[in-house]
Amino acid sequence: MPTRKLAVMLLLLGLTASCSTRGANTGAAAPQQAKPADSVKVALVPGGPHAYFQDWKPAGQRAKTDFKLGAVTFDETSQWDQAKQNSVLNALSSQGYTAFGVFGVSPTDINSTFSDLKARGASVASLGSCPAGDKVDADFCLSTEVGDAAYKAAKAAIEAMGGKGTLVHLTGNNVDSNTQRRIAGVRKAVEETGVTLLTTITDVDKDLQSAQKAVSDLLSAHGKDIQGIVTTAYNPAVAAAAGVKASGLPVKVVAIDDAPETLAGIRDGSVAATVAQNPAGQAYVGTQVLTKLATGACTLKQPGVTVDSGSFVVTAATVATFDAERQAKTAQLTAQFDQLLTCKETR
């Protein structure tokens, strides 16, 4: 009898262990492996042709090499038309591109474009410009904090003017939310001083010829009445630097970006300062983070996060060294994103 009871007990124990093992195997899914980086194709898509985005091209190719990506393309054929940009993005998606760094044409409409791309399984970054308002439907936005950059530029102009006199602001598309942020940044700086803001001239960044005409008209009408010009868009910056130098007027010019003409003006004294941005860092770090998301290696702790890519006041004292500061900022951005991502352990 004891032998028979022992046999029954062993049989029951065996069945229990078998059931427990089957249950454990059923409930434990194997961890999903990240895709290889060479399966990722990244598209960098500005709203149209502009000098600002030319640094995206080499930066994207460096990222392709450094991160061993399948492809990186640069497409500036959207012609500053949101519908055309949507068509460009759709075409790239159909060609197998799985990650997109986009400077949207319409800040008020671009979130719907981001949502459409993400619905197809793409990873998406808003590069160089964040959507209007407080919501970012891309995975992240990596852009200059344009209000802060404009504030820095205006403060530099006011300092060059000796803290007094009359200032004019030249900037880009009036309906662009970035332009409105720049206008607010300049006004904030003016309100902190006794300087008078004579006027803000918008919609002069379409091309260099339009900007040159705007500067010529301004100097003809008010050249003797103004002591400073602050520019917060690329083409009027180049036009103001050249126009004031040619006029011989004692007007202090503070520009934006680091066009060769602008840096030459700083060296010869015809430009007081400029505020450089970090488009190469946007493209390089943006591509790096997009790759981590597209492979499934990482996820963002806070989807839609906004990160400032940096802005740098360049004067005669720093014109030889500012690019090293900018490169250091790019390295810091990589470290910053490491803190914003949750990544799988690699074995």
C-alpha positions as CSV (number, residue, x, y, z in Angstrom):
1,M,0.0,0.0,0.0
2,P,2.7,2.6,0.8
3,T,4.4,1.8,-2.5
4,R,1.1,2.4,-4.4
5,K,0.5,5.7,-2.6
6,L,4.1,6.8,-3.4
7,A,3.6,6.0,-7.0
8,V,0.4,8.1,-7.2
9,M,2.0,11.0,-5.4
10,L,5.0,11.0,-7.9
11,L,2.6,10.9,-10.8
12,L,0.6,13.9,-9.5
13,L,3.8,15.8,-8.9
14,G,5.0,15.2,-12.4
15,L,1.7,16.4,-13.9
16,T,1.8,19.6,-11.7
17,A,5.4,20.3,-12.8
18,S,4.5,19.7,-16.4
19,C,1.5,22.1,-16.3
20,S,3.5,24.7,-14.5
21,T,6.3,24.6,-17.1
22,R,3.8,24.8,-20.0
23,G,2.1,27.8,-18.3
24,A,5.4,29.6,-17.8
25,N,6.5,29.1,-21.4
26,T,3.2,30.3,-22.7
27,G,3.3,33.6,-20.7
28,A,6.9,34.6,-21.3
29,A,7.4,36.2,-24.7
30,A,10.9,36.4,-26.1
31,P,12.3,40.0,-26.1
32,Q,12.0,41.6,-29.5
33,Q,15.4,42.3,-31.0
34,A,16.3,45.7,-32.5
35,K,16.5,45.9,-36.2
36,P,19.9,46.4,-37.7
37,A,20.9,50.0,-38.5
38,D,21.5,49.2,-42.1
39,S,17.7,48.5,-42.5
40,V,17.0,52.2,-41.7
41,K,16.5,54.8,-44.5
42,V,16.4,58.4,-43.3
43,A,15.0,61.3,-45.3
44,L,15.9,64.9,-44.4
45,V,13.2,67.1,-45.9
46,P,13.2,70.9,-45.5
47,G,10.2,73.0,-46.7
48,G,12.1,74.1,-49.8
49,P,15.5,75.4,-51.0
50,H,17.3,77.7,-48.6
51,A,20.9,78.4,-47.6
52,Y,20.2,77.4,-44.0
53,F,19.6,73.8,-44.9
54,Q,22.8,73.2,-46.9
55,D,24.6,72.0,-43.8
56,W,22.0,69.2,-43.5
57,K,23.4,67.4,-46.5
58,P,27.0,66.7,-45.4
59,A,25.8,66.2,-41.8
60,G,23.3,63.5,-43.0
61,Q,26.0,61.7,-44.9
62,R,28.4,61.8,-41.9
63,A,25.6,60.2,-39.9
64,K,25.0,57.6,-42.5
65,T,28.7,56.6,-42.3
66,D,29.0,56.8,-38.5
67,F,25.8,54.9,-37.8
68,K,26.1,52.5,-40.7
69,L,22.6,53.3,-42.1
70,G,21.0,51.9,-45.2
71,A,20.5,55.3,-46.8
72,V,20.2,59.0,-46.1
73,T,18.7,61.3,-48.6
74,F,18.1,65.1,-48.7
75,D,15.1,66.4,-50.6
76,E,14.4,70.2,-50.9
77,T,11.9,70.0,-53.7
78,S,8.8,70.9,-51.7
79,Q,8.9,74.5,-53.0
80,W,7.6,75.9,-49.7
81,D,4.2,74.4,-50.3
82,Q,2.7,72.1,-47.6
83,A,0.7,70.0,-50.1
84,K,3.8,69.5,-52.2
85,Q,5.9,68.6,-49.1
86,N,3.2,66.0,-48.2
87,S,3.5,64.5,-51.7
88,V,7.3,64.4,-51.4
89,L,7.0,62.6,-48.0
90,N,4.5,60.1,-49.4
91,A,6.8,59.3,-52.3
92,L,9.7,58.8,-50.0
93,S,7.7,56.5,-47.7
94,S,6.6,54.4,-50.7
95,Q,10.3,54.1,-51.6
96,G,11.0,52.4,-48.2
97,Y,12.2,55.4,-46.1
98,T,11.3,54.7,-42.5
99,A,12.6,57.7,-40.7
100,F,12.0,61.4,-41.5
101,G,13.6,64.7,-40.3
102,V,11.2,67.4,-41.5
103,F,11.2,71.2,-41.5
104,G,7.5,71.7,-42.1
105,V,6.2,74.4,-44.5
106,S,3.1,75.2,-42.4
107,P,3.7,75.3,-38.6
108,T,-0.1,75.2,-38.1
109,D,-0.7,72.1,-40.3
110,I,2.5,70.1,-40.0
111,N,1.3,68.0,-37.0
112,S,-1.2,66.2,-39.2
113,T,1.6,65.3,-41.6
114,F,3.6,64.0,-38.7
115,S,0.7,61.9,-37.5
116,D,0.2,60.4,-41.0
117,L,3.8,59.4,-41.2
118,K,3.7,57.8,-37.7
119,A,0.5,55.9,-38.6
120,R,2.6,54.2,-41.3
121,G,5.1,53.1,-38.7
122,A,7.7,55.8,-39.4
123,S,9.9,57.6,-36.9
124,V,9.6,61.3,-37.3
125,A,11.5,64.4,-36.1
126,S,10.6,68.0,-36.5
127,L,14.0,69.5,-37.3
128,G,14.9,73.2,-37.4
129,S,11.3,74.3,-36.5
130,C,8.7,73.1,-34.1
131,P,5.0,73.2,-34.9
132,A,2.9,76.2,-33.8
133,G,1.5,75.9,-30.3
134,D,2.6,73.6,-27.6
135,K,1.9,70.2,-29.2
136,V,4.5,68.2,-31.2
137,D,3.1,65.1,-32.9
138,A,6.5,64.1,-34.2
139,D,8.6,61.9,-31.9
140,F,10.6,64.9,-31.0
141,C,11.5,68.5,-32.1
142,L,15.2,69.5,-32.4
143,S,15.3,73.2,-33.2
144,T,16.8,76.5,-32.3
145,E,14.9,78.2,-29.5
146,V,14.2,81.1,-31.9
147,G,12.8,83.5,-29.4
148,D,15.9,83.2,-27.3
149,A,18.2,83.6,-30.3
150,A,16.4,86.7,-31.4
151,Y,16.6,88.1,-27.9
152,K,20.4,87.5,-27.9
153,A,20.7,89.2,-31.3
154,A,18.7,92.3,-30.2
155,K,20.8,92.5,-27.0
156,A,24.0,92.4,-29.0
157,A,22.6,95.2,-31.3
158,I,21.6,97.4,-28.4
159,E,25.0,96.9,-26.8
160,A,26.7,97.9,-30.1
161,M,24.4,101.0,-30.2
162,G,25.6,102.1,-26.8
163,G,22.3,101.3,-25.3
164,K,20.4,104.2,-27.0
165,G,19.0,105.2,-30.3
166,T,16.6,103.7,-32.8
167,L,16.5,100.1,-33.9
168,V,14.9,98.3,-36.9
169,H,14.1,94.5,-37.0
170,L,14.2,92.6,-40.4
171,T,12.8,89.1,-40.4
172,G,10.9,86.4,-42.3
173,N,7.4,85.2,-43.1
174,N,4.9,87.0,-40.9
175,V,2.5,84.1,-40.6
176,D,5.3,81.7,-39.5
177,S,5.1,80.9,-35.8
178,N,8.9,81.1,-35.6
179,T,8.8,84.7,-37.0
180,Q,6.3,85.6,-34.3
181,R,8.6,84.1,-31.6
182,R,11.5,86.1,-33.0
183,I,9.5,89.3,-33.0
184,A,8.6,88.7,-29.4
185,G,12.3,88.0,-28.5
186,V,13.4,91.3,-30.0
187,R,10.6,93.3,-28.4
188,K,11.5,91.8,-25.0
189,A,15.1,93.0,-25.4
190,V,13.9,96.5,-26.5
191,E,11.6,96.7,-23.5
192,E,14.5,96.1,-21.1
193,T,16.3,99.2,-22.4
194,G,15.7,102.8,-23.6
195,V,16.1,101.9,-27.3
196,T,13.2,102.7,-29.7
197,L,12.0,100.0,-32.1
198,L,11.1,102.0,-35.2
199,T,9.6,99.2,-37.2
200,T,9.6,95.4,-37.8
201,I,9.8,94.5,-41.5
202,T,8.6,91.0,-42.2
203,D,8.4,88.8,-45.3
204,V,11.9,89.7,-46.6
205,D,13.5,86.2,-46.5
206,K,12.0,84.7,-49.6
207,D,15.2,85.4,-51.6
208,L,18.2,87.7,-51.5
209,Q,16.9,90.1,-54.1
210,S,13.7,90.8,-52.0
211,A,15.9,91.4,-49.0
212,Q,18.2,93.7,-50.8
213,K,15.3,95.8,-52.0
214,A,13.9,96.0,-48.5
215,V,17.3,97.1,-47.1
216,S,17.8,99.7,-49.9
217,D,14.3,101.1,-49.3
218,L,14.9,101.3,-45.5
219,L,18.2,103.1,-45.8
220,S,16.9,105.5,-48.4
221,A,13.9,106.4,-46.1
222,H,15.4,106.2,-42.6
223,G,19.1,105.6,-42.9
224,K,20.0,108.8,-41.1
225,D,17.5,108.2,-38.3
226,I,18.5,104.7,-37.2
227,Q,21.4,103.5,-35.2
228,G,21.0,99.8,-35.4
229,I,19.5,96.9,-37.5
230,V,18.9,93.5,-36.1
231,T,18.1,90.7,-38.6
232,T,16.6,87.4,-37.6
233,A,16.4,85.7,-41.0
234,Y,19.2,84.6,-43.4
235,N,18.6,86.7,-46.5
236,P,18.0,90.1,-44.8
237,A,21.1,89.4,-42.7
238,V,23.3,89.2,-45.8
239,A,21.5,92.1,-47.4
240,A,21.8,94.4,-44.4
241,A,25.5,93.7,-43.9
242,A,26.2,94.6,-47.6
243,G,23.8,97.5,-47.8
244,V,25.0,99.3,-44.7
245,K,28.6,98.8,-45.7
246,A,28.0,100.2,-49.2
247,S,26.1,103.2,-47.8
248,G,28.8,104.2,-45.4
249,L,26.1,105.0,-42.7
250,P,27.1,104.5,-39.1
251,V,24.5,101.9,-38.5
252,K,25.3,98.9,-36.3
253,V,24.2,95.6,-37.9
254,V,23.6,92.4,-36.0
255,A,22.9,89.4,-38.3
256,I,21.8,85.8,-37.9
257,D,23.6,82.7,-39.1
258,D,27.2,82.4,-40.3
259,A,27.1,83.2,-44.0
260,P,30.7,83.8,-45.3
261,E,29.7,87.4,-46.1
262,T,28.5,87.9,-42.5
263,L,31.6,86.5,-40.9
264,A,33.8,88.6,-43.3
265,G,31.8,91.7,-42.1
266,I,32.5,90.8,-38.5
267,R,36.2,90.6,-39.3
268,D,36.3,93.9,-41.1
269,G,34.1,95.7,-38.6
270,S,31.1,96.4,-40.8
271,V,29.0,93.8,-38.9
272,A,28.8,94.1,-35.1
273,A,27.8,90.5,-34.4
274,T,25.7,87.6,-35.6
275,V,23.9,84.8,-33.9
276,A,24.9,81.4,-35.4
277,Q,22.6,78.4,-35.3
278,N,23.3,74.7,-35.5
279,P,21.8,73.2,-38.6
280,A,24.5,70.5,-38.9
281,G,23.9,69.4,-35.3
282,Q,20.2,69.2,-36.0
283,A,20.7,66.9,-39.0
284,Y,23.4,64.8,-37.4
285,V,21.9,64.3,-33.9
286,G,18.4,64.1,-35.4
287,T,19.4,61.3,-37.7
288,Q,21.2,59.5,-34.8
289,V,18.0,59.6,-32.6
290,L,15.7,58.7,-35.5
291,T,17.9,55.6,-36.1
292,K,17.6,54.5,-32.5
293,L,13.8,54.9,-32.7
294,A,13.4,53.3,-36.1
295,T,15.4,50.2,-35.2
296,G,13.4,49.7,-32.0
297,A,16.6,50.0,-29.9
298,C,15.2,52.9,-27.9
299,T,12.0,54.8,-27.1
300,L,11.5,58.3,-25.9
301,K,10.5,58.7,-22.2
302,Q,8.4,61.8,-23.3
303,P,7.2,61.6,-26.9
304,G,7.0,65.0,-28.5
305,V,9.8,66.4,-26.4
306,T,11.4,69.7,-27.6
307,V,15.2,70.2,-27.4
308,D,17.1,73.4,-28.2
309,S,19.9,72.8,-30.7
310,G,21.7,75.9,-29.6
311,S,22.5,79.5,-30.7
312,F,25.8,81.3,-30.4
313,V,26.6,85.1,-30.4
314,V,29.6,85.7,-32.7
315,T,31.6,88.9,-32.4
316,A,35.1,89.9,-33.4
317,A,36.4,88.3,-30.2
318,T,34.8,84.9,-30.9
319,V,34.6,84.7,-34.7
320,A,37.6,82.3,-34.8
321,T,36.3,80.0,-32.0
322,F,32.5,79.9,-32.2
323,D,32.4,76.8,-34.3
324,A,34.3,74.8,-31.7
325,E,31.6,75.9,-29.2
326,R,28.9,74.8,-31.7
327,Q,30.6,71.4,-32.1
328,A,30.7,71.0,-28.4
329,K,27.0,71.7,-28.2
330,T,26.3,69.0,-30.8
331,A,28.2,66.5,-28.6
332,Q,26.2,67.7,-25.6
333,L,23.0,67.1,-27.5
334,T,23.9,63.5,-28.0
335,A,24.4,63.1,-24.3
336,Q,21.2,65.0,-23.6
337,F,19.2,62.6,-25.8
338,D,20.8,59.7,-24.0
339,Q,19.0,60.9,-20.9
340,L,15.7,61.3,-22.8
341,L,15.7,57.8,-24.2
342,T,15.0,54.4,-22.7
343,C,17.1,51.8,-24.6
344,K,17.3,48.1,-24.6
345,E,20.4,46.5,-23.2
346,T,22.8,45.2,-25.8
347,R,24.5,41.9,-25.4
